[in-house]
Amino acid sequence: MQPPLLPRLLVPRLPFFYGWVVLGCICLAGFARQGPAVAVLSVFVVPMTDAFGWSRTEMAGAVSLGGVLAAFVSPMLGPVLDRRGSRLILCLAVLGTGFATMALSLTQSLLVFYLLFCFARMNWAGPFDLGLYGALNSWFVARRTRATSIATLAQMSGLVVMPIIAQLAMRDGGWRSGWVAIGATVLIVGFVPVWLFLVRRPEDVGLVPDRIVAGAARAAPEPRFSRAQAIRTWAFWLLSLYTVLVYPVQAGVSLHQAPHLIERGISPIVAATVISFFSAMSAVASFGVGFLPRRWPIRYAMLLAAGLLSAGSFGLIGVVSAEDAYLAAGLFGLGIGGISTLLPVAWADYFGRESYGAIRGVALTLQVLAQAVGPVLSGALRDWSGNYTDSLLVFGLLSALAAMAALAARRPLS
């Protein structure tokens, strides 16, 4: 597939590695990805349930159903990513997400909300994830952790900014204005850079990963697993188990965090700032992970991230003040930031970039199904018990089990 015209003109003239331009496109697309993130939807839960009389479980079901849809499309998109690259997938994901979230301002019924939000959430969970990390892992090997930390930092900055954008728009025009603001932000930030500048892989423009010219010194040999070979390793299933344990926690707590804090006596605006602080701590962890020495086993960092997730979940149970909320959300955010950065790196480091899309597509099915369970479980337990204590206990225990799975997940032998 021919690279876009602008990269072909720019690459011979640039005094630096074109992968940094690609990383910039990935960062902007990652920021735009957060339009239908659960942390953003969280600020819409109270006004929309008040307006329509929906239960928390009904609203959370849209997150879960969108994840189920992504579970079906991800294995099919993975091989397409390996053949065609990320540009087409990311452009369609940005356009679909932007228009769908903007159209949520027209919601008049639960059915319309489900149709639009499930589509946007499917893009968030499947095409965006594959496109962003597929492009990144194609362009970076030795610097993969550093580049991934920067890309994840950009995504976390979207989680910091998007809820504030929505909250400010809602203050003047209600929740419908909030969705218009979110959709417009997705389209403005995400589409043009990806369309103009993203290139499938460095070899398409005469480069190699991490280096300026194809004749540069070679890095250590990469693992080269096919999807069938990867599935036959213990590492694949232990990374998958880790994923299945942490992502219900990530989605379940993130979506219901604001309603939980409001029920604990925290004002809505303070709850929104707590969510932004949680996202900021996620960004801090994401960036910090990039400075870990590459020689350190990545499973130890994954263990620490799961432990922080567990501590944050348990800490949210006893929140009685804004200070308590910031502390618990901060710990939780540090864990999420670590996991968001470390898992894509682990999949690429363990199995290589040649079949990354196909392998990650299968793993992503498990991830988005796990994410689908979290919000519904949390909402159902809240509707049953009247508070979020039981769900937070469950999520704390799941995170602790994930820490043990991380410890066992050793790199497979090629």
Secondary structure, 3 states (H helix, E strand, C coil): CCCCHHHHHHHHHCCCCCHHHHHHHHHHHHHHHCCCCHHHHHHHHHHHHHHHCCCHHHHHHHHHHHHHHHHHHHHHHHHHHHHHCCHHHHHHHHHHHHHHHHHHHHCCCHHHHHHHHHHHHHHHHCHHHHHHHHHHHHHCCCCHHHHHHHHHHHHHHHHHHHHHHHHHHHHHHHHHHHHHHHHHHHHHHHHHHHHHHCCCCHHHHCCECCECCCCCCCCCCCCCCCHHHHHCCHHHHHHHHHHHHHHHHHHHHHHHHHHHHHHCCCCHHHHHHHHHHHHHHHHHHHHHHCCCCCCCCHHHHHHHHHHHHHHHHHHHHCCCCHHHHHHHHHHHHHHHHHHHHHHHHHHHHHHCCCCHHHHHHHHHHHHHHHHHHHHHHHHHHHHHHCCCHHHHHHHHHHHHHHHHHHHHCCCCCC
